[in-house]
Amino acid sequence: VLAVWAASDPAAASAWAATFPAGVNRERAIPVLVESWAGNDPQAAVTWSLTLPESVEKSQALDQAVRIWSMNQRETLNEWISIQPKGLEVDHLRATAAIVIAESHPLEAATMATAIGDPATKQDAIVDVVRQWRLTDAASAEAWLNKQSLDDETKHLLQP
């Protein structure tokens, strides 16, 4: 019911879902709401998800909304992310988007991953993107890697 409501009136559905107390119902409801909302207005779904208190459902909602946005309107997502203030939340959004985009646009995904500020998140994203890239075009992935100044730990993780 919440998914249908979110598709037709996301503002009302999200306001109602935000009143749920912490627990299983909230953990299940919010990601469902955001998934439906992101299908119609992914930017609004991500923006709203960012306002949620730190929680399991916030992380799930953001991941789901960014995945949908990445698949449907990656250029718009890239533009939006590029104007957001730097920080861990935006790094997480970049990492999630990079992993999704890597399947069809690996160079774009690699560029997005290298823009991540947090070293651990950046390393994880680069490793995930390059591993995905190698599955579809290993030569291009290796050529890109050879041009990068990566730390020794990341290079070690990326050894074939």
Phi, psi and omega in degrees: 000318182296323179296317179294316179298317180297326179291327183262329181213073185298328180298313180291317180296318181290323177297319179292314181296327180294341180276351180297139175289158178304142179146188186300316182299317179294317181299329179274322188288314188296313177299325177295315179300312184293322178300315179294316181297317182297334177296331180258322184212079186297325180297316179296321179295317178293314181301315179295317181300324179295339181277349182290151175294155179303124184190171177299315183293328177297313180298315179296319181296314179299314180301314182295314181296318180292321177300313180296316179297318180299320183286325188262327186211058187299326180296317179296319178298313180302316179298315182296313180299322184296340180257004180278151177296144181295149178161176184297322180296316180291324175300318178296318178298316178299315181297315179298313179297318181300318181295319179292313183293333183303331181295324184244338182221070188297323179295318177298319179295318179296319178297318178296318181296322181288346178275357180288134183277319182290121185303318182291316179295319179298313180300312180300316181294315179298315180299314179298316181295313182295320178298317177295316181299319180299332179292331184253332182200078185299322182297316179293322178298316180293321178298317178297314181301320182295340180268354185265151173257085182260151178291162185299322181296316179296317177302318179297316180295335183265003178294135181294000000 
